[in-house]
Every structure is written in structure tokens, then in C-alpha cells.
Amino acid sequence: MNLSNLSNLSVGLSTYLLVGAMLFCLGLYGVFAKKNMIAILMSIELMLNAVNINFVAFNRFLWNQKVDVHYILTGHVAALFVIIVAAAEVAVGLALVIAVYRNRQSTNVDELNWLKW
Amino acid sequence: MGTVVFFIFAILSIAAAWGVVTSKNIMHSALYLALSFLGVAVLYILMNADYLAAVQLLIYTGGIAIMVLFAIMLTLRGEVSESNPENSIWGWGALISTLLFITIAFVVLTNADWRILPTPWTSGGSATDISLLLLTKFMVPFEAAAVLLTVAIVGAVILAKGVKESK
């Protein structure tokens, strides 16, 4: 790319994919590095969001007239199902956090070693 | 115009995601999470997914982020400014995520098939178009999702509230 192209830098599919990849990797880092259970749940939400960006971006950019008109929004529907599953997951996940907190007075995953001896 | 809006909100949502995973205060993490969801909703609008943008704002920013805030307030102990620490192997996590990002970026940037610009969009994305798809081609997964949500709500209430032992 030469410098004259920079003034009309356009947003293509790969730009969206890079945004999705960045969000996904930040979420992955959060899952690996955080001690608090709720922080891990939040990082999982970030990762699901990144996947949704990819679904919608592929649906938007790989679209053409040859696709059957009944399937043209399939990426949107897939993203919608991901959102539904994320809502169910976070509801059950937070309920589990509260149940664990009631028993152990802690949300630190390093202390959840009941099955280890 | 669209390019400027895209970069503003893409950088906003990535910076907010960075705040989620690096903030030491878990309250701030949750608020950054809502900000990140908001940036992603604007990206959906730029990709002509109006209905998904509305769903993103209603469910993620309005529902999930607030539920996370409530769960944090219910389980907070000790000093709030140190409520979100890193564990001892965070360096490995950073290494693995960085390597994964470099790999994905390499694949995305070298794949010529994906170096495409948007063609004019004429196929909708409103609630009407998606509901037509949901109630015909994807009816069985749609009903399954309804069952899943009901089971998840009942399960969440039972897990959080506990069940009284009956004689």
C-alpha cells in the first residue's frame, strides 16, 4: 500500500475480522489470567461478542446476488442464536457464582479445589 | 464518513475490552464491558444489521452487563480497588493470546479472498426479514432456543435461591 492510498483507507472484511480477533484474544487472556469468577464470565462474553462480529461481517461481505434469498441473512440468525445462548449461559453462570459464594464466601477460582487432594 | 465512524467505535470497543481484562477494580471492568458492547452495536449498524444492533443494546448492554453488576455487588468482599487480581500464570495467558492474535492476523491479512470491500446491501436486516427466516427455515432451532431460555431461567433461580428440602 502506498501513501496516497491512506487518505481513502476503506474498511473491508479483513478489518472487521481483525477487530473480532483482537476482542477474542483479549477475552482469551482474561479467561487465562483472572482470579475472580465473574471476571472470567465477562471475558467469555467478550469472546462470544467477537464471534458475533465475525458472523455478521462474513454475512455482510461475502453476500452476492447468487445466494438464495431465503438464506441471505443466515449469519444474522447465527449471531442471534449465539446471543441467546450467551444470555442463558450468563444467567446460569452468575447463579453458580452466587451459589458457590454462599458456600465458600469467595469467588476466587484458585480456592475452588474441593475435588483436589 | 463511515470509515471514521468505524475506526472510532472499533478502537473504543477494543480499548474498553482492554480495560475489562486489565482493570484492578471489578466494578470498572463491568462498566468497561458495557462500553465494549456498545461499540460492537455501532459496528453492527455499519454492517447493515439494524435488528442485531438493537438486540445487542437490549440484551448485552441492558441485560447482561447489569446482571453482571448485580452479581458483583452481591459477592464483593474486601477492598474494591483490588477485587480483580491476576493469577500467578497470567504471563502464559498473555503469551498464548498474543501468539493466537498474531496467527489470526497473519491468516486474515494474507488471505486474498477476504480482502474485499462492501458491495451495496439490498437484502434488509430488519426484524421483519429475520423473523421470516426464524419462523420458516430455522423454526426448530428457534423453538429449541425458547426451551433453552426457559430451562436456563428456572435453573438459575434454583441454583441461586436453593431448594428447600421437603420431607
Interface residues (C-beta under 8 A of the other chain):
Chain A: L9 S10 V11 G12 L13 S14 T15 Y16 L17 L18 V19 A21 M22 L23 F24 C25 L26 G27 L28 Y29 G30 V31 F32 A33 K34 K35 N36 I38 A39 L41 M42 S43 E45 L46 N49 N52 I53 V56 A57 N59 R60 F61 L62 W63 N64 V69 H70 Y71 I72 L73 T74 H76 V77 A79 L80 F81 I83 I84 V85 A86 A87 A88 E89 V90 A91 V92 L94 A95 L96 V97 I98 A99 Y101 R102 Q105 S106 T107 V109 D110
Chain B: G2 T3 F6 F7 A10 S13 I14 A17 W18 V20 V21 I26 S29 A30 L33 S36 F37 V40 L43 Y44 L46 M47 N48 A49 Y51 L52 V55 Q56 I59 Y60 G63 I64 M67 V68 A71 I72 L74 T75 R77 S83 N84 P85 E86 N87 I89 W90 W92 G93 A94 I96 S97 T98 L100 F101 I104 A105 V108 L109 N111 W114 R115 I116 L117 P118 T119 W121 S123 G124 G125 D129 I130 L133 L134 T136 K137 F138 P141 A145 L148 L149 V151 A152 I153 G155 A156 V157 I158 L159 A160 G162
